[in-house]
Amino acid sequence: MKIYRLEKGIVLIGKAWEIRTKLKEYHRTYATVNEWLHDEKTLKQSSKVSKQ
């Protein structure tokens, strides 16, 4: 499972069940994708994972 945070969106790569599980996990914290994109905490984590 790979997650790439870009300036305009989020790209999830993996099997369908992995993506569904990850979206449910993030839904506990963020009501919208926009909130997820603008959260500085996950921005710092994603910069460690992938630089795009």
BAMI-602538 format. One record per residue: residue in three letters; z, x, y of N, C-alpha, C, O, CB in turn. Coordinates in steps of 0.2 Angstrom, whole numbers, plus 5000, padded with zeros to 4 digits. Glycine has a CB too. Example, Ala and Ser with C-alpha at 12.3 -4.5 7.8 and 13.67 -1.06 7.14 Angstrom:
ALA503950664972503950624978503950664984504250714983504550574978;SER503550644989503650684995503950645000504050675006502950704997;
REM end
This chain:
MET500050044994500050005000500050045006500450095007500649955000;LYS499550035011499550075017499550025023499249975022498950115017;ILE499850045028499950005034499750045040500050105041500649975035;TYR499150025044498950065049499050025056498849965056498250085049;ARG499450045060499550015067499050035072499150095073500250015069;LEU498649995074498150015079498349985086498749945086497449995077;GLU497950005091498149975098498049895098498449865101497750005103;LYS497549875094497349805095497549765088497349705088496649795096;GLY497849795084498049755077498349795072498449855073497349725075;ILE498349765066498749805061498249795055497949745054499449775059;VAL498149845051497749845045498149855039498549905039497149905045;LEU498149815034498549815028498049835022497549795021498949755027;ILE498149885018497749905013498149905007498649935006497349975014;GLY497949865002498349864995498049804991497649764993499049864996;LYS498449794986498349734982498549674985499049674989498649744975;ALA498249614984498449554987499149534987499449514992498049494984;TRP499449544981500249534980500649574985501149554987500449534973;GLU500449644985500749684989500749664997501249675000500449764988;ILE500149644999500049625006500449565007500849565013499349615008;ARG500449515003500849455004501649475004501949445009500749404998;THR501849515000502549535000502749565006503249555009502749574994;LYS502349615009502449655015502449605021502849615025501949705016;LEU501949555021501949505027502549465027502849455032501349465026;LYS502849445021503449405021504049445023504449425026503549385013;GLU504049515021504549555024504549565031505049555034504449625020;TYR503949575034503949585041504049515045504249515051503249605043;HIS503949455042504049395045504749375046504949345050503749335040;ARG505149415042505949405043506149435050506549405053506349435038;THR505749485053505949515059505449495065505749485070505849595058;TYR504849475064504349465069504049395068503849375062503849515069;ALA504049355073503749285072502949285073502649255070504049235077;THR502749335077502049345078501849415077502249465077501849325085;VAL501149425076500949495075500949535082501049595082500149495073;ASN500949495087500949525094501649555095501749605098500849465099;GLU502149525092502849555093502849615089503249665091503349495090;TRP502549615083502549675079502249735082502449785082502249655072;LEU501649715085501249765089501649805095501649855096500649745091;HIS502049765098502449785104503149815103503449825107502449735109;ASP503349815096503949835095503949915094503549945090504249805088;GLU504349945098504350025099504650055092504450105090504750045105;LYS505050015089505350045083504850055077504850115074505950005080;THR504450015076503950015071503350065073502950095069503649945069;LEU503250065080502750115083502950185081502450225079502650105090;LYS503550205081503750275080503750285072503550335070504550285082;GLN503850235068503850245061503050255059502950295055504150185057;SER502650215062501950215060501550275062501150305059501550155063;SER501850305068501550375070501650425065501350475065501750385077;LYS502250425061502350465056501950455050501750505047503150465054;VAL501750395048501350385043500650395044500350435040501450305041;SER500350375049499650385050499450395058499750365062499150325048;LYS499050445059498850455066498150435068497650465066498950535068;GLN498150375071497450345072497450315079496950295082497250295068;
REM end
